[in-house]
Amino acid sequence: QLVVYRVAQEALSNAARHSGAAHVAVTLRPRADGVELRIADDGRGFEFDLVQRDPTRGIGLRNMRERLASIGGEFEVRSVPGAGTTLTASVPSAALRRLATG
């Protein structure tokens, strides 16, 4: 729960600071194979590959990816300059069960 919360917190912070978005949609839904968090904005977007290659940028994105990986989750970013960004975080049900039992 804490990982999903922190990912949502970072994604919303990034949208507020960097996107210039007029709208941000947050969706958290259970799935047969786990849980999925999706945060989409209609902001300016960015060149994801360029940000990933620059060690001084994208620290929040790397942190989100690492947090999810630490519990067996997955992280995907789709961004198009001028057309917004969508972040999807998925945590499989096996990871949720493992975390719940300790």
C-alpha positions as CSV (number, residue, x, y, z in Angstrom):
1,Q,0.0,0.0,0.0
2,L,2.8,2.4,0.9
3,V,4.6,1.8,-2.4
4,V,1.4,2.5,-4.4
5,Y,0.8,5.6,-2.3
6,R,4.3,6.9,-2.8
7,V,4.2,6.3,-6.5
8,A,0.9,8.2,-6.7
9,Q,2.4,11.0,-4.6
10,E,5.5,11.4,-6.8
11,A,3.5,11.2,-10.1
12,L,1.1,13.9,-8.9
13,S,3.9,16.0,-7.7
14,N,5.7,15.7,-11.1
15,A,2.4,16.6,-12.9
16,A,2.0,19.7,-10.8
17,R,5.6,20.8,-11.1
18,H,6.4,20.0,-14.7
19,S,3.4,19.2,-16.9
20,G,1.5,22.4,-17.1
21,A,-1.6,20.2,-17.3
22,A,-5.1,21.5,-17.0
23,H,-6.4,18.0,-16.0
24,V,-5.0,15.0,-14.2
25,A,-6.9,11.8,-13.8
26,V,-6.1,9.2,-11.2
27,T,-7.4,5.7,-11.4
28,L,-6.8,2.9,-9.0
29,R,-8.5,-0.4,-9.9
30,P,-8.3,-4.0,-8.8
31,R,-7.6,-6.5,-11.5
32,A,-7.8,-10.2,-11.6
33,D,-4.0,-10.3,-11.6
34,G,-3.4,-7.6,-9.0
35,V,-3.9,-3.8,-8.8
36,E,-3.3,-1.0,-11.3
37,L,-2.6,2.7,-10.6
38,R,-2.9,5.0,-13.6
39,I,-2.2,8.7,-13.6
40,A,-2.7,10.6,-16.8
41,D,-2.4,14.3,-17.6
42,D,-3.0,16.5,-20.6
43,G,0.2,18.5,-20.1
44,R,3.2,19.3,-22.2
45,G,4.6,15.7,-22.1
46,F,8.3,15.0,-22.6
47,E,10.8,12.9,-24.4
48,F,11.0,9.9,-22.0
49,D,14.2,8.4,-23.6
50,L,16.1,11.7,-23.3
51,V,15.1,12.1,-19.6
52,Q,16.1,8.5,-18.8
53,R,19.6,9.0,-20.3
54,D,20.3,12.2,-18.4
55,P,21.5,11.4,-14.9
56,T,20.4,14.8,-13.6
57,R,16.8,14.4,-14.7
58,G,14.1,11.9,-14.1
59,I,15.1,11.0,-10.5
60,G,11.5,10.8,-9.5
61,L,10.7,8.4,-12.4
62,R,13.6,6.2,-11.4
63,N,12.5,6.2,-7.8
64,M,9.0,5.1,-8.8
65,R,10.3,2.3,-11.0
66,E,12.7,1.1,-8.2
67,R,10.0,1.2,-5.5
68,L,7.7,-0.9,-7.6
69,A,10.4,-3.3,-8.7
70,S,11.3,-3.9,-5.0
71,I,7.9,-5.5,-4.5
72,G,7.6,-7.2,-7.8
73,G,5.6,-4.5,-9.5
74,E,5.9,-2.9,-12.9
75,F,6.1,0.7,-14.1
76,E,5.3,2.1,-17.5
77,V,5.5,5.7,-18.8
78,R,4.0,6.9,-22.0
79,S,4.6,10.5,-22.9
80,V,4.3,12.5,-26.1
81,P,5.7,16.1,-26.3
82,G,2.6,18.3,-26.5
83,A,0.2,15.5,-25.8
84,G,0.5,14.6,-22.1
85,T,1.8,11.7,-20.0
86,T,0.4,8.5,-18.6
87,L,2.1,6.6,-15.9
88,T,0.9,3.0,-15.1
89,A,2.0,1.1,-12.0
90,S,0.9,-2.5,-11.6
91,V,1.4,-4.8,-8.6
92,P,0.6,-8.5,-9.2
93,S,-1.7,-10.3,-6.8
94,A,1.1,-12.7,-5.9
95,A,3.2,-9.7,-4.6
96,L,0.2,-8.3,-2.7
97,R,-0.3,-11.7,-1.0
98,R,3.4,-12.0,-0.2
99,L,3.4,-8.5,1.3
100,A,0.3,-9.1,3.3
101,T,1.6,-12.2,5.0
102,G,4.9,-10.6,5.9
